[in-house]
Amino acid sequence: MDSAATATTGLIFRDATDGDVDALVALIESAYRGDASRAGWTTEADILEGQRTDPEGVLQVIESPDSRLLTVERDGAIVACCQLEHRGEAAYFGMFAVSPTLQGEGLGKTVITEAERMARETWGVTEMQMTVISVRDDLIAWYERRGYRRTGRMTPFPYGDERFGIPQRDDLQFELLVKPLV
């Protein structure tokens, strides 16, 4: 069996619960920050230090009536997650993380495809939206291969708010990416 098939075999998709908060924070941090994140390709360690999220932020997503935090398990361990938030005709996709040791094996593609299906079926939305740090060319290219397009619409990075990390550059901003879900 190839590695892509192995990475997507035996997955359980479910909504996160309060009991998952610590494991989800650890997963998200490991995928983006610090030395552990360098095992995967989604690391932000060269552009941001500090935290990516915290227990309060994860719990807020879990408890929000317009959001769900989709949790992906394999062999009893949480290996991926993503936030889906209902925003009228669109859904917002965020807080996406795949265990760094499993990146590049097709798990992320499986998760985003399932998230799009769930958003379409659950809320009847016609578009998925996300924001990505605009200097993350490799990550944006990955999303473009999944059908997302750059809009050129930027929002400022929250410099000075360490809940989002400690920037290592002064040119960070978020770009809105969109994909029709039809």
C-alpha positions as CSV (number, residue, x, y, z in Angstrom):
1,M,0.0,0.0,0.0
2,D,1.4,3.4,-0.9
3,S,2.0,6.1,1.8
4,A,-1.0,8.2,0.6
5,A,-3.4,5.3,1.1
6,T,-1.8,4.5,4.4
7,A,-2.2,8.1,5.6
8,T,-6.0,8.1,4.8
9,T,-6.9,4.6,5.9
10,G,-8.9,4.2,9.1
11,L,-9.7,7.9,9.6
12,I,-12.6,9.0,11.9
13,F,-14.0,12.4,11.4
14,R,-15.9,13.9,14.3
15,D,-16.7,17.2,16.0
16,A,-14.2,18.2,18.7
17,T,-15.3,18.2,22.3
18,D,-14.0,20.1,25.4
19,G,-11.9,17.1,26.2
20,D,-10.0,17.5,23.0
21,V,-8.7,21.0,23.6
22,D,-5.2,20.2,24.9
23,A,-4.6,17.6,22.1
24,L,-5.8,20.1,19.5
25,V,-3.6,22.9,20.8
26,A,-0.6,20.6,20.8
27,L,-1.4,19.4,17.2
28,I,-1.9,23.0,15.9
29,E,1.3,24.2,17.6
30,S,3.3,21.2,16.3
31,A,2.2,21.9,12.7
32,Y,3.2,25.5,12.6
33,R,5.5,26.7,15.3
34,G,8.8,25.7,16.8
35,D,11.3,23.0,15.9
36,A,8.7,20.2,15.8
37,S,6.9,22.0,13.0
38,R,10.0,21.7,10.8
39,A,9.3,17.9,10.4
40,G,6.4,19.0,8.0
41,W,6.2,21.6,5.2
42,T,3.6,23.9,6.8
43,T,5.9,25.4,9.4
44,E,5.7,29.1,10.1
45,A,8.7,28.9,12.4
46,D,10.8,31.2,10.2
47,I,8.2,34.0,10.1
48,L,6.5,33.7,13.4
49,E,7.6,32.7,16.9
50,G,5.4,32.2,20.0
51,Q,2.0,30.5,20.0
52,R,-0.3,29.9,17.1
53,T,-3.4,29.3,19.3
54,D,-4.3,28.7,22.9
55,P,-6.8,26.6,24.8
56,E,-9.3,29.5,25.1
57,G,-9.2,30.1,21.3
58,V,-9.8,26.4,20.5
59,L,-12.6,26.1,23.1
60,Q,-14.3,29.2,21.7
61,V,-14.4,27.5,18.2
62,I,-15.8,24.3,19.8
63,E,-18.5,26.2,21.7
64,S,-19.5,28.6,19.0
65,P,-23.0,27.8,17.5
66,D,-21.9,28.9,14.0
67,S,-18.7,26.8,14.0
68,R,-17.5,23.3,14.3
69,L,-14.0,22.1,14.9
70,L,-13.6,19.0,12.7
71,T,-11.3,16.5,14.4
72,V,-9.6,13.6,12.5
73,E,-8.5,10.6,14.4
74,R,-6.5,7.5,13.4
75,D,-5.7,4.7,15.7
76,G,-7.2,6.7,18.6
77,A,-4.9,9.7,18.1
78,I,-5.9,13.1,16.7
79,V,-3.9,13.5,13.5
80,A,-5.6,16.5,11.9
81,C,-8.2,19.2,12.4
82,C,-9.9,22.2,10.8
83,Q,-12.5,24.8,11.7
84,L,-15.6,25.3,9.7
85,E,-17.6,28.5,10.4
86,H,-20.9,29.3,8.7
87,R,-20.9,32.8,7.3
88,G,-24.1,33.2,5.3
89,E,-23.6,31.8,1.7
90,A,-20.0,30.9,2.6
91,A,-18.1,28.8,5.1
92,Y,-14.8,29.9,6.6
93,F,-12.1,27.2,6.7
94,G,-9.4,27.8,9.3
95,M,-7.4,26.3,12.2
96,F,-6.2,23.6,9.7
97,A,-3.5,21.4,11.0
98,V,-2.0,18.0,10.0
99,S,0.5,16.2,12.2
100,P,3.9,17.2,10.8
101,T,5.0,13.6,10.6
102,L,2.0,12.8,8.3
103,Q,2.3,15.8,6.0
104,G,2.9,15.0,2.3
105,E,1.0,11.8,2.4
106,G,-2.4,12.9,1.2
107,L,-4.1,13.4,4.6
108,G,-4.5,17.2,4.1
109,K,-6.2,16.7,0.8
110,T,-8.6,14.2,2.4
111,V,-9.4,16.5,5.2
112,I,-10.1,19.6,3.1
113,T,-12.2,17.6,0.7
114,E,-14.3,16.3,3.6
115,A,-14.6,19.8,5.1
116,E,-15.9,21.2,1.8
117,R,-18.4,18.4,1.5
118,M,-19.6,18.8,5.1
119,A,-19.9,22.6,4.7
120,R,-21.9,22.2,1.5
121,E,-24.2,19.5,2.9
122,T,-24.7,21.0,6.4
123,W,-25.2,24.6,5.6
124,G,-25.9,24.7,1.8
125,V,-23.0,27.1,1.3
126,T,-21.8,27.9,-2.2
127,E,-18.3,29.1,-1.3
128,M,-15.4,28.2,1.0
129,Q,-13.2,31.1,2.2
130,M,-10.0,31.2,4.1
131,T,-7.2,33.6,5.0
132,V,-3.5,32.7,4.5
133,I,-0.5,34.7,5.4
134,S,0.4,36.3,2.0
135,V,4.1,35.4,2.1
136,R,3.3,31.7,2.4
137,D,3.7,31.0,-1.3
138,D,4.1,27.3,-1.0
139,L,0.9,27.0,1.1
140,I,-1.1,29.2,-1.2
141,A,0.1,27.2,-4.2
142,W,-1.1,24.0,-2.4
143,Y,-4.6,25.6,-1.9
144,E,-4.6,26.8,-5.6
145,R,-4.1,23.2,-6.6
146,R,-7.2,22.3,-4.6
147,G,-9.3,24.9,-6.6
148,Y,-8.9,28.0,-4.3
149,R,-8.0,31.3,-5.9
150,R,-6.3,34.4,-4.6
151,T,-8.5,37.5,-4.3
152,G,-5.9,40.1,-3.6
153,R,-8.1,41.2,-0.6
154,M,-5.7,41.7,2.3
155,T,-6.3,42.2,6.0
156,P,-3.5,43.4,8.4
157,F,-1.6,40.9,10.6
158,P,-2.4,41.7,14.3
159,Y,1.1,43.0,15.1
160,G,1.5,43.4,18.9
161,D,-1.1,40.7,19.8
162,E,1.1,37.8,20.9
163,R,-2.0,35.4,20.9
164,F,-1.3,35.2,17.1
165,G,2.5,34.8,17.5
166,I,5.5,37.1,17.4
167,P,6.3,38.2,13.9
168,Q,9.8,37.9,12.6
169,R,9.1,40.2,9.6
170,D,7.3,43.4,9.1
171,D,5.4,42.5,5.9
172,L,2.9,40.0,7.1
173,Q,-0.8,40.3,6.1
174,F,-3.6,37.9,5.4
175,E,-5.0,37.2,1.9
176,L,-8.5,36.0,1.3
177,L,-8.7,32.8,-0.8
178,V,-12.0,31.5,-2.1
179,K,-13.4,28.4,-3.8
180,P,-16.8,27.9,-5.3
181,L,-18.6,24.8,-3.8
182,V,-20.9,23.7,-6.6
